[in-house]
Structures are given as C-alpha cells and as structure tokens.
Amino acid sequence: MLFSITNKCLEIKKLYNGLERQFLCDLLYLENSFGILQFILEKDYFIDNLLLPKGSISLGFFWKNRSYNVYQWFHNEELIATYFNISDSTELSREKFIWRDLILDVLIPVNSIYRILDQEELKAIHDKEILTYITKAKNQIIQDHEQIIIELNDLTLKHELLK
C-alpha cells in the first residue's frame, strides 16, 4: 500500500520535437533538487513488448542535476522494470515537474539485461552538443545502472513508498 498522497502535481514531458505530454500525478516527495511522483496506469501499456498492466504503479524519480530521470513500474507491489529517460532542463516544484525528453531510453526489465530504445530516432538530431550529451548520459546509465537501482530501492524503503 502506498502512503497517503499529499498533493497533485503535473508532470510535463517536453518532447525533442517540441510537443508536450502531460500527466496528472501524485506528489510523493520534493526536497531541494529531487522529487518523486506516482502515477497509476489507467490502461494496459506496452513498452518494447513489455506489458505494464492497467493499475500498475509508476514511480518517477527526478533530479535537477542528473542527465536522466527514472521510472520504476510495479504491479501487485512487485517491480516489473526500471526505465531511464535521458533528459535535461528539469524543473521541480510542488505544482509541476517539467523536463525535456532527449529521445534515448534504457529499459531494464526485472531479471533481464538492459535494452537501449529509440536509437534510430537520434538521426533527427543534428546538434553535436546534444548528441554528445546523450551519448555521455547513456554510457553513465549503462555503467552505473545497478548502483542507481540500489539507490532507488533505498529511496523507496526510506520514504515508505511501497508496503
């Protein structure tokens, strides 16, 4: 069971092509440059052939000073997968979490190896600085993902997000 929700918060995902996606979430935690949002999936969702069933819990972990944000998806309180979004321009407030999606994602299903998603979409980016940023972030995630998942597990326990 998740602990009591204190506030609604809008997650605004700015796509690289200029479009936006918005999700009304529950604000679970916000302090300094770090925050956690919760979203309950309203329908089945597939990501790279991985099923996230309706009713699954998405915990989003956001940092102002990191080149990624992370979602962990749970169903019946069991972790399904960890999902890294390479991102920048993250802004966090009690009302809104805003971030820019830099296309490339890393999916790590439970008991499986990581998968890099959307690499073909990078062809649309011609800014060498952004491409270097994305490559550096991807390499950091690949190198550090096991330690980051341990950190997320510790945060989940510390803040009693799942019981």
N, C-alpha and C positions, 0 to 999 in steps of 0.2 A: 504494500500500500504506500502510495506517495504521501509525503507530509502535506499539511494544509497550504493552499495556494494563497499568496499574499496580494498578487496584482496581475492584471492582464498587461501584456506587452506585445507590441507589434514588431515582428521580425521582418525586415525589409532587405531582400536579397536583390542587389543590383547586378544584372547580367552584363557581361562584357559588351554585348551588342546594344546596350542602352535600355533594354526592357527591365521591368521590375516584377518581382513576385513578393507577395505579402502574406504573412501567416499570423493569425492572432494566437498568441501563445500565453502560457502562464510563466510569470517571472518567479523563478525559484531562488535565485541568488544574484546579487550585484554588489560588488565592492571594488573600489579603485578601478583597475583596468581589466577586470574579469567578471563574467556573468554566465548564468546557466538558465536556459529556457526549457520548458516542457511543452510538447505538442502531442495530442492524441490523434492518430491516423483515423480519418473518417471513412476510409475505404481501403481495400487491398491496394498495395502499391508494389510494383516490381522495379528493381534496380539491378541491371546486368543479370537478369534471370534469377535474382534472389527475391523471394516473396516476403514482403512486410505485411502481415495480415491486418485487416481492419481492427482497430482497438489497440494496436501496438503503441508503445510509448516511445517517443523520440526525445532524448535529452540532448540539447545543443550546448556546447561549451565554447565560449567566445572570449578571446583575448585581444586587447588593443595592440599589443606589442608582438604578436606572432604572425607568421605568414600563412596561417591556416586557422580554420575553426573545425570542430569535430562534433559529429553526431554519433550517439550510441542508441541503437534501436533494441527495445525489449518487447517480448511477448510473453505473457504469463510470468513476468518478472525474470525471465531468462534472456540473457544477451543473445541477439541474433547476429549483429555485426557492428563494426566501428567504421565510420566513414569520414574521411578527411576532405575538406574543401580547401583548395589553395585560394587565398583571399588577401585583400588589403583594404585600406580605408575603413576599418572597423570603428564604429562609434557606438557607445553603450550608454543608455540612460534608462530610467525606470519606465519610460513610455515607449522607447524604440531601441531596437538593436539593428543597426544598419551596417551592411558590409557589401563589398564588391566581390563577386564570384569571378575568379580568374580561370575558369573553364576546367582545368585538370583536377581530377579527384582520385583518391586512393580508397578503395573498398577492401575491408578485411573481415570476411565472414568468420564466425566462431569456428575454430578448429580447421582453418584453411589459411592459405598463403594470400598475400596482398595481390590486388588487381589494380592496375592503373587504368582509369577510364577517361574517355574523351580526348585521347591524344590526337586523333585525326582533326579535331576542331581547332587545334593550335595553329593550323595552316592559315587561319583567318587573321592571325596576329602578325603584324609586320613591325611592331615596336620591339627592337632588340633588348632594351632595358627590361620590358615586361617579360619577354621570353627568358631572359637570364634570371629574373626574379622567380619565375615559375619553376625553372629547372633547379635552382638552388633549394626552393621550398620542397619540391618533390624528393630530391636527394636527402634532405633532412628528415622528411617523414619516413622514407624507406629505412634510413639508418636508425632512427630513434623511435619507430612506432611501438615497439614492445614496451619501452620505458614510458612513453606517453600513455599507453593503455593502462599501465600500472598506476600512473598518476591520476587518470580518470577514475579508476576503481577506488582509489583512496579518497578522491573528492566526493564520489557517490556515497561512500560509507561515512565520511566526515559530516556531510550535510544531510545524512539520512534520507537520501532521495528515493531509495527503494528499501522496503522492509518486507 
